[in-house]
C-alpha cells in the first residue's frame, strides 16, 4: 500500500489550485450575502441525503458523498456527550441562521461537538458542522465562536461541500497517506515473509507496528487540523466573508473574525510541529529495526518509503497548504480590509464570553479536555519508545472519558509495543465493534490477528472494514497477502484479477507485488 502512497504524494503536492482569494471581496460595494450571484447559489435547494448516498446540487456540476467524508476525516472523531453544550451550540447556530436576510435559510446546520484538541471546524455534505472541542475551549468570546460556525455555514449555504472530481482525487490520496502508514506498520514492520507468502514473526522483533500506526493516527489528526476539507482558495475566501456578514447580521462583532484567524494559524503551527516531532521519533525507531536486517529487501524498501513519506509530509505540508488555502497573513489582511469597508460602521460591542464559561466548566467538558491531554501524552511516550508510560497515560484517559474511543485505541497501540499482543487484540476488537472506529483500527487488528496465528480472523476483519468504509478495492493488497498466508492461492489470484481492473495504477501495482513475492523483493 505504501508504494502507491509515496508515488502519489509528489503529484498531490504539485497539482493544486492557486486562485487569488482577494478577488472575492475586492470588488464588493456591499455585503457578499447581498450579491445576486451568491443569492442565486443559496437559492438552490439543499437536500441532504442519507449517509453513503451522493448529494447532487442542481446545475452546480459538483457532487458530495458523506461516506467519502467519513472515511477521510470523520470516522474517528468521537462526539462529546454533553447535552448542555449541544443545546448552547444549537441556540448559537439558530441565531446565525435567523439572520439570513433573504427569507428562509436553505439549511439550519446541526453542530456536533467532537473530541478533537485542535482549533477548527468542518462542514459536511449531510448539512452538519463538526466543531472541534479545541475551538470551544480556546474561543475568547461568543463572537469568535460565531465566526467559526458562520464560516462553515457559508460552505453549506454556498454548496462548497460538494467536491469537484479533482479535489476528490486529491483528498483520496491524502486519506491513503494517513491510513496507509498504519497498514504498513501493522502488516510489515515486525513480519517476515517466507517464499510461500506466509507471515511469521521472530521473537527478537518487538512489535514496531504500533509506532507506525501511531504515526498514521497523529498524521490523520494533524491533517484534520491543517488541511480540513481541501476547499479551493476561492471557496475558503467566500466562506470567510460570508461568516463575517452573517455574524454581523446576527448582532455579533465582526472584529472577532480576525481573532479567530489568529487562533487558527496558531493551531496549524502547533499541529505541524507535532507532526514533525512524531515523524522524527517514529523514523528513529523504525531505522533501528531496519538496521538489524530483520526484514527482507522488499519490506526494507517499504520502510524507507515510510520514513520518506513522514519527512515529506512534515516538510512539504506547509507549501501544499499555501496553494490550497490563502496564506494566514494575507487572509487576515484582505478580510480586515473587507471589514473596514463594509462593516466599519457596525457598533463596537463589549467583550463577552456569554455562556461559554459555564459550558466549559461542565464535568464532561473538563474530563474530555483532560483525556485528550493524556492521549497526547501517551502518543508522545510511545514515540519515545516508552510503552509502559504510554499505557499508563492511555488508561488515565479512559478513566476520565470512558466514551473516548481514541484512548482505547491508544492503549492497544501501547500494548502492542510492550509485547502484550493478546491484550492489544482484545482492546482492538472492542474498538472495531464501535461504529465510530477508524479504518486504521481495523488494519492494525487484522495484522494482530495474523500475528497470533489466525489469518482467517484477519480476513474477516478486513471484510468488515471493506463494507463499513466502502474500501474493498483499497484493501485488496492486504487481502491477497492474507489469502496466501492461509494457502488459498486461488482466492489470492481472484482478488488480484479484480484488482487488475482498478483505475488506480498504484493500486494495481501493489496487488501484483502482493501476489508475486519474488517480484516484490527485487
C-alpha positions in Angstrom: 0.0 0.0 0.0 2.7 2.5 0.9 4.4 2.3 -2.5 1.4 3.8 -4.2 1.1 6.4 -1.4 4.6 7.6 -1.8 4.3 7.7 -5.6 1.1 9.7 -5.4 2.5 12.3 -2.9 4.5 14.5 -5.3 1.6 14.8 -7.7 -0.6 15.7 -4.8 1.7 18.4 -3.6 2.1 19.9 -7.1 -1.4 19.7 -8.5 -3.3 22.4 -6.5 -5.3 25.5 -7.3 -3.9 29.0 -6.8 -6.8 31.4 -7.3 -6.3 34.8 -5.6 -8.8 35.0 -2.7 -8.7 38.8 -2.5 -10.8 38.9 -5.7 -13.8 37.6 -3.8 -14.1 40.7 -1.7 -12.1 43.4 -3.5 -14.8 44.4 -6.0 -17.7 44.4 -3.5 -19.5 47.6 -2.7 -21.8 45.9 -0.1 -22.1 42.7 1.7 -21.3 39.5 -0.1 -24.5 37.9 1.1 -26.5 40.5 -0.8 -24.7 39.9 -4.2 -27.2 38.4 -6.8 -24.8 35.5 -7.8 -24.5 34.5 -4.1 -28.2 34.7 -3.5 -28.8 32.6 -6.6 -26.3 30.0 -5.3 -28.0 29.8 -2.0 -31.5 29.6 -3.6 -30.7 26.1 -5.0 -32.4 23.8 -2.6 -30.0 21.9 -0.2 -31.1 18.3 0.0 -29.0 16.3 2.5 -29.1 12.5 1.9 -28.6 9.5 4.0 -25.0 8.5 4.8 -23.4 6.8 1.8 -25.5 8.4 -0.9 -24.1 11.1 -3.2 -25.5 14.6 -2.8 -26.2 16.4 -6.1 -26.6 20.1 -6.3 -28.7 21.1 -9.3 -26.8 22.9 -12.0 -23.6 23.2 -10.0 -21.6 20.3 -11.5 -20.5 19.2 -8.1 -21.2 16.2 -6.0 -20.6 15.3 -2.4 -20.5 11.9 -0.7 -21.0 11.7 3.0 -19.4 8.2 3.0 -16.2 9.6 1.4 -16.1 12.3 4.1 -16.5 9.8 6.9 -13.6 7.7 5.5 -11.4 10.7 5.0 -11.6 12.7 8.2 -14.7 11.9 10.1 -14.9 8.3 11.4 -12.5 8.6 14.3 -14.0 11.9 15.7 -16.0 10.9 18.7 -18.7 13.4 19.7 -18.6 14.8 23.2 -21.7 13.6 25.2 -22.6 17.0 26.8 -26.3 17.9 26.3 -25.8 21.4 27.7 -23.1 22.1 25.1 -25.2 20.7 22.3 -28.1 23.0 23.3 -25.9 26.0 23.5 -24.4 25.4 20.1 -27.9 24.8 18.7 -29.1 28.2 20.0 -26.0 30.0 18.6 -26.4 28.4 15.2 -30.1 29.2 15.1 -29.4 32.8 15.9 -27.0 33.0 12.9 -29.4 31.2 10.6 -32.2 33.6 11.5 -30.0 36.5 10.4 -30.1 35.3 6.8 -31.7 38.3 5.2 -33.4 36.7 2.2 -36.2 34.6 3.6 -35.9 31.0 4.9 -32.3 29.8 5.1 -31.6 26.7 2.9 -30.4 24.8 5.9 -30.0 25.2 9.7 -27.0 23.1 10.4 -26.7 20.7 13.3 -23.5 21.4 15.1 -21.7 18.4 16.7 -19.0 18.9 19.3 -16.2 16.5 18.5 -13.3 15.3 20.7 -10.5 17.0 18.7 -8.0 19.1 20.5 -7.3 21.4 17.6 -8.9 24.8 16.7 -11.3 24.4 13.8 -14.5 23.0 12.4 -15.7 21.1 9.3 -18.9 21.3 7.2 -20.2 18.0 5.8 -22.5 17.2 3.0 -25.2 15.9 5.3 -25.8 19.5 6.4 -24.0 19.2 9.7 -21.0 21.0 11.2 -18.4 19.2 13.3 -16.9 21.8 15.8 -13.7 20.7 17.4 -13.7 20.8 21.2 -10.4 22.8 21.0 -12.4 25.7 19.4 -14.9 25.8 22.2 -12.1 25.8 24.8 -9.9 28.4 23.1 -12.5 30.9 21.9 -12.3 34.1 23.9 -15.8 35.3 23.1 -19.0 34.2 21.6 -18.4 36.5 18.7 -15.3 34.5 17.8 -17.2 31.2 18.0 -20.0 32.7 15.9 -17.5 33.4 13.1 -16.2 29.9 13.1 -19.7 28.5 12.8 -20.7 31.2 10.3 -17.7 30.4 8.1 -18.8 26.7 8.0 -22.4 27.8 7.3 -21.0 29.7 4.3 -19.6 26.4 3.0 -23.0 24.8 3.3 -25.1 27.7 2.0 -22.8 28.2 -1.0 -22.7 24.4 -1.7 -19.0 24.2 -1.3 -19.4 20.8 0.4 -19.8 19.2 -3.0 -16.3 18.3 -4.0 -15.2 18.6 -7.6 -13.7 15.5 -9.0 -10.1 16.7 -9.0 -10.4 17.7 -5.3 -12.0 14.4 -4.5 -9.0 12.6 -6.1 -6.5 14.7 -4.1 -8.4 14.0 -0.9 -8.4 10.3 -1.6 -4.6 10.4 -1.8 -4.4 12.3 1.5 -6.6 9.7 3.2 -4.4 6.9 1.9 -1.4 8.7 3.4 -2.9 8.7 6.9 -4.3 5.1 6.8 -1.5 3.6 4.7 1.2 4.2 7.3 -0.9 2.3 9.9 -1.4 -0.6 7.4 2.3 -0.6 6.7 3.3 -0.8 10.3 0.8 -3.4 11.2 1.4 -5.6 8.2 5.2 -5.3 7.7 7.3 -3.8 10.4 7.6 -6.9 12.6 6.9 -9.5 9.9 9.0 -11.9 7.8 7.5 -13.3 4.6 8.5 -16.7 3.6 8.8 -17.9 0.0 5.2 -19.2 0.1 3.9 -15.9 1.3 3.4 -17.0 4.9 3.8 -14.3 7.5 5.9 -15.2 10.6 7.2 -13.2 13.5 10.7 -13.5 15.0 10.9 -13.5 18.8 13.7 -10.9 18.6 11.4 -8.5 16.7 9.5 -6.3 19.1 6.3 -5.0 17.5 7.1 -1.7 15.8 3.8 -1.9 14.1 2.3 0.3 16.9 4.8 3.0 16.1 3.8 3.2 12.5 0.2 3.0 13.5 0.8 5.9 15.9 2.3 7.9 13.1 -0.7 7.2 10.9 -3.0 8.3 13.7 -1.2 11.5 14.5 -0.9 12.3 10.8 -4.6 11.9 10.5 -5.2 14.2 13.4 -2.7 16.8 12.0 -4.2 16.7 8.6 -7.7 17.4 10.1 -6.1 20.5 11.7 -4.1 21.9 8.9 -5.9 20.6 5.8 -9.6 20.1 6.8 -11.6 19.5 3.7 -9.3 20.9 1.0 -11.6 23.7 -0.2 -10.3 25.7 -3.1 -8.9 29.1 -2.1 -11.8 31.0 -3.6 -14.3 28.9 -1.6 -12.4 29.5 1.6 -12.4 33.2 0.9 -16.1 33.2 0.2 -16.8 31.4 3.5 -14.7 33.9 5.4 -16.6 36.8 4.0 -20.0 35.0 4.4 -19.1 34.2 8.0 -18.3 37.9 8.7 -21.5 39.1 7.1 -23.8 36.6 8.8 -22.2 37.1 12.3 -22.6 40.9 11.9 -26.3 40.5 10.8 -26.9 38.3 13.9 -25.5 41.1 16.2 -22.0 39.8 16.7 -18.9 41.9 16.4 -17.1 41.2 13.1 -13.8 42.2 14.6 -13.5 38.8 16.2 -13.3 37.1 12.8 -9.7 38.3 12.7 -9.2 36.9 16.3 -10.4 33.6 15.0 -8.0 33.5 12.1 -5.1 34.3 14.5 -6.1 31.3 16.7 -6.5 29.1 13.6 -3.0 30.0 12.4 -1.5 29.2 15.9 -3.3 25.8 16.0 -2.0 25.0 12.5 1.6 25.8 13.5 1.3 23.6 16.6 -0.1 20.7 14.6 2.8 21.0 12.0 5.4 21.0 14.8 3.8 17.9 16.3 3.7 16.1 13.0 7.4 16.8 12.6 8.3 15.6 16.1 6.3 12.4 15.8 7.7 11.7 12.3 11.3 12.0 13.6 10.6 9.8 16.6 8.9 7.1 14.5 11.6 7.2 11.9 14.3 6.7 14.5 12.5 3.6 15.9 11.9 2.1 12.5 15.5 2.8 11.5 16.8 0.8 14.5 14.8 -2.2 13.4 15.9 -1.9 9.8 19.5 -1.8 11.0 19.1 -5.3 12.4 18.3 -6.7 9.0 15.2 -8.5 10.3 13.1 -7.9 7.2 13.7 -8.9 3.6 14.6 -6.4 0.9 11.0 -5.6 -0.2 10.0 -4.7 3.3 13.1 -2.7 3.9 12.3 -0.7 0.8 8.8 -0.1 2.1 10.1 1.0 5.5 12.4 3.5 3.8 9.4 4.7 2.0 7.6 5.2 5.3 10.4 7.4 6.6 10.5 9.4 3.3 6.7 9.9 3.5 6.8 11.1 7.0 9.6 13.6 6.3 7.8 14.7 3.1 4.6 15.3 5.0 6.4 17.2 7.7 8.3 19.5 5.3 6.0 19.9 2.4 2.6 20.2 4.0 3.0 23.9 4.6 3.7 24.6 0.9 0.7 22.4 0.0 -1.5 24.4 2.3 -0.3 27.7 0.9 -1.6 26.6 -2.5 -4.9 25.2 -1.3 -5.6 27.9 1.4 -4.8 31.6 1.5 -1.7 32.5 3.5 -2.9 33.3 7.0 -1.4 36.8 6.9 -2.9 37.5 3.5 -6.2 36.1 4.7 -6.3 38.4 7.7 -5.2 41.4 5.6 -8.0 41.3 3.0 -10.7 40.2 5.5 -9.7 43.1 7.7 -9.9 45.4 4.7 -13.4 44.0 3.9 -14.5 44.6 7.5 -13.3 48.2 7.3 -15.1 48.9 4.0 -18.3 47.0 4.6 -18.7 46.7 8.4 -16.7 49.7 9.6 -19.8 51.4 10.9 -21.0 48.4 12.9 -21.3 49.3 16.6 -18.5 48.1 18.8 -19.6 45.6 21.4 -18.0 44.8 24.7 -16.1 41.5 25.0 -18.4 38.8 26.2 -17.9 35.1 26.7 -21.7 34.7 27.2 -22.5 31.2 28.3 -19.1 29.9 27.1 -17.5 29.9 30.6 -20.5 28.0 32.1 -20.4 25.4 29.3 -16.6 25.0 29.5 -16.8 24.4 33.3 -19.1 21.3 33.0 -17.7 18.0 34.2 -18.0 16.3 30.8 -16.0 19.1 29.1 -13.3 19.2 31.8 -12.9 15.5 31.7 -12.8 15.5 27.9 -10.0 18.1 27.9 -8.1 16.0 30.5 -8.5 12.8 28.5 -7.3 14.4 25.3 -4.2 15.8 27.1 -3.5 12.3 28.4 -3.9 10.7 24.9 -1.4 13.1 23.6 1.0 12.4 26.4 0.6 8.7 25.7 1.4 9.2 22.0 4.5 11.2 23.0 5.6 8.4 25.3 5.1 5.8 22.7 7.0 7.7 20.1 9.9 7.9 22.6 9.9 4.2 23.0 8.3 4.1 26.4 5.2 1.9 26.0 4.6 1.4 29.7 4.2 5.1 30.4 2.1 5.2 27.2 -0.2 2.5 28.7 -0.5 4.4 32.0 -1.5 7.6 30.2 -4.0 5.9 28.0 -5.6 4.2 31.0 -5.9 7.6 32.7 -7.6 9.0 29.6 -10.1 6.0 29.6 -10.9 6.7 33.2 -11.5 10.4 32.6 -13.6 9.8 29.5 -14.7 6.2 29.0 -16.6 7.2 25.8 -13.4 8.5 24.1 -12.5 5.8 21.5 -9.1 7.4 20.9 -8.0 6.4 24.4 -8.8 2.7 24.0 -7.1 2.7 20.6 -4.0 4.3 22.1 -3.9 1.7 24.8 -3.9 -1.0 22.2 -1.0 0.5 20.3 1.0 0.8 23.5 0.2 -2.8 24.4 1.5 -3.9 21.0 4.7 -2.1 21.5 5.1 -3.6 25.0 4.7 -7.1 23.6 1.2 -7.6 25.2 -0.2 -8.8 21.9 -3.2 -10.7 23.1 -4.3 -7.9 25.4 -3.9 -5.5 22.5 -6.0 -7.7 20.2 -8.8 -7.7 22.8 -8.7 -3.9 23.0 -8.7 -3.6 19.2 -11.7 -5.9 19.0 -13.6 -3.6 21.4 -12.6 -0.6 19.3 -13.6 -2.3 16.0 -17.0 -3.2 17.5 -17.8 0.5 17.9 -19.4 2.2 14.9 -17.1 5.2 15.3 -13.9 3.1 14.9 -11.5 4.5 12.3 -10.1 2.4 9.4 -6.7 2.3 11.0 -8.1 0.2 13.9 -9.2 -2.5 11.5 -5.9 -2.6 9.7 -4.0 -3.0 13.0 -6.4 -5.6 14.3 -6.2 -7.6 11.1 -2.4 -7.9 11.3 -2.5 -8.5 15.0 -4.9 -11.5 14.4 -2.4 -12.7 11.8 0.5 -12.4 14.2 -1.4 -14.5 16.7 -1.8 -17.2 14.0 -5.3 -16.6 12.8 -5.2 -15.1 9.3 -8.8 -16.2 8.7 -9.9 -13.9 11.5 -7.8 -11.2 9.9 -9.6 -11.7 6.6 -12.9 -11.3 8.4 -11.7 -8.1 9.9 -10.7 -6.7 6.5 -14.1 -7.8 5.0 -15.9 -5.8 7.8 -13.7 -2.8 7.1 -14.3 -3.0 3.4 -18.0 -2.9 3.9 -18.0 -0.2 6.6 -15.7 2.2 4.7 -16.5 1.1 1.2 -12.8 0.3 0.8 -12.8 -3.2 -0.7 -10.7 -2.2 -3.6 -8.1 -0.3 -1.4 -7.7 -3.3 0.9 -7.1 -5.8 -1.9 -3.3 -6.0 -1.5 -3.7 -6.8 2.2 -6.4 -9.5 1.4 -4.2 -11.0 -1.2 -1.3 -11.4 1.3 -3.6 -13.0 3.8 -5.1 -15.4 1.3 -1.6 -16.5 0.5 -0.9 -16.8 4.2 -3.7 -19.4 4.6 -2.6 -21.2 1.4 -5.5 -20.1 -0.7 -3.7 -19.3 -3.9 -7.0 -19.4 -5.9 -8.6 -16.7 -3.8 -5.4 -14.6 -3.9 -5.4 -14.9 -7.7 -9.1 -14.0 -7.9 -8.5 -10.9 -5.8 -5.6 -9.9 -7.9 -7.6 -10.2 -11.1 -10.3 -7.9 -9.7 -7.6 -5.5 -8.6 -6.1 -5.5 -12.1 -9.2 -3.8 -13.4 -8.8 -0.9 -10.9 -8.4 2.6 -12.4 -5.7 3.3 -9.9 -2.3 2.3 -11.3 -0.5 2.4 -7.9 -3.1 0.0 -6.5 -2.7 -2.4 -9.5 1.0 -2.4 -8.9 0.6 -3.1 -5.1 -1.7 -6.0 -5.9 0.8 -7.5 -8.3 3.5 -7.2 -5.7 1.3 -8.8 -3.0 0.7 -11.8 -5.4 4.3 -12.2 -6.6 6.6 -12.1 -3.6 9.7 -12.6 -5.7 8.7 -9.6 -7.8 8.1 -7.5 -4.7 11.6 -8.4 -3.3 13.5 -7.2 -6.3 
